[in-house]
Amino acid sequence: MPPKRKSAAIAAVDVDLTADGPQEAVAEAQPAAKKARTSEVAEGSSTAAKKGKGKGKAADDAPKSWRDVKLEGEDEGSVPVYDDCNEIRRKIRLLQKEPNFKITHWLRDIGGINNNSYGRFMKATGPTGGASNGTYYAAYVYFEKVRIAEGKKKTPKRIRNEDENPNGFPLEDRKGYWILPVKR
């Protein structure tokens, strides 16, 4: 009777402990593609360890993931927002173009955002359209953490927004209101 699964069809591999180690015996039994991935991961981790040795403490302190970054005021939910809604929607659309990106997984990762809330935010228009939506704040915090984790600089627009709004943008839609700059 043929096996029901491919994994059942693979013959058991005898591990020769007299070889240079059990890892080499198992590595010989792995398919070629898996071997390549395993060696790339092993080489990448050893390369990263070698790179970090000469740099001292700065290499150890650098966050490895956006999840490791802690923003000031994040625990209280009061991170100042310096990108307008249009900018956040633009960044989300760029993120969606990445291969294997799943919006539902991303929404869960950034704070359990409801898919309907996300849809309303993406359909809104204008620099303040959707500012009161939870997706706006959660996505901003995510993109800020990614920027810090990757070591990227602030854009000129971001710096200008910080100068004009030192406390960040208000998290409310301002449709129907005219906001005029005050000249002094």
Secondary structure as the mmCIF struct_conf table of DSSP 4:
data_model
#
loop_
_struct_conf.conf_type_id
_struct_conf.id
_struct_conf.beg_label_comp_id
_struct_conf.beg_label_asym_id
_struct_conf.beg_label_seq_id
_struct_conf.end_label_comp_id
_struct_conf.end_label_asym_id
_struct_conf.end_label_seq_id
BEND BEND1 LYS A 4 ARG A 5
HELX_RH_AL_P HELX_RH_AL_P1 LYS A 6 ALA A 9
BEND BEND2 ILE A 10 ILE A 10
HELX_LH_PP_P HELX_LH_PP_P1 ALA A 11 VAL A 15
TURN_TY1_P TURN_TY1_P1 LEU A 17 THR A 18
BEND BEND3 ALA A 19 ASP A 20
HELX_RH_AL_P HELX_RH_AL_P2 PRO A 22 ALA A 29
BEND BEND4 GLN A 30 GLN A 30
HELX_RH_AL_P HELX_RH_AL_P3 ALA A 32 LYS A 55
TURN_TY1_P TURN_TY1_P2 GLY A 56 GLY A 56
HELX_RH_AL_P HELX_RH_AL_P4 LYS A 57 ASP A 61
BEND BEND5 ALA A 62 ALA A 62
BEND BEND6 LYS A 64 SER A 65
HELX_RH_3T_P HELX_RH_3T_P1 TRP A 66 ASP A 68
TURN_TY1_P TURN_TY1_P3 GLU A 72 GLY A 77
HELX_LH_PP_P HELX_LH_PP_P2 VAL A 79 VAL A 81
BEND BEND7 ASP A 83 ASP A 83
HELX_RH_AL_P HELX_RH_AL_P5 CYS A 85 GLN A 96
TURN_TY1_P TURN_TY1_P4 LYS A 97 LYS A 97
BEND BEND8 GLU A 98 GLU A 98
TURN_TY1_P TURN_TY1_P5 PRO A 99 ASN A 100
HELX_RH_AL_P HELX_RH_AL_P6 ILE A 103 ASP A 109
TURN_TY1_P TURN_TY1_P6 ILE A 110 GLY A 111
HELX_RH_AL_P HELX_RH_AL_P7 ASN A 115 LYS A 123
BEND BEND9 GLY A 126 THR A 128
TURN_TY1_P TURN_TY1_P7 GLY A 129 SER A 132
BEND BEND10 ASN A 133 ASN A 133
HELX_RH_AL_P HELX_RH_AL_P8 GLY A 134 GLU A 150
TURN_TY1_P TURN_TY1_P8 GLY A 151 GLY A 151
HELX_LH_PP_P HELX_LH_PP_P3 LYS A 152 THR A 155
HELX_RH_AL_P HELX_RH_AL_P9 PRO A 156 GLU A 164
TURN_TY1_P TURN_TY1_P9 PRO A 166 ASN A 167
BEND BEND11 LEU A 171 GLU A 172
TURN_TY1_P TURN_TY1_P10 LYS A 175 GLY A 176
HELX_LH_PP_P HELX_LH_PP_P4 PRO A 181 LYS A 183
#
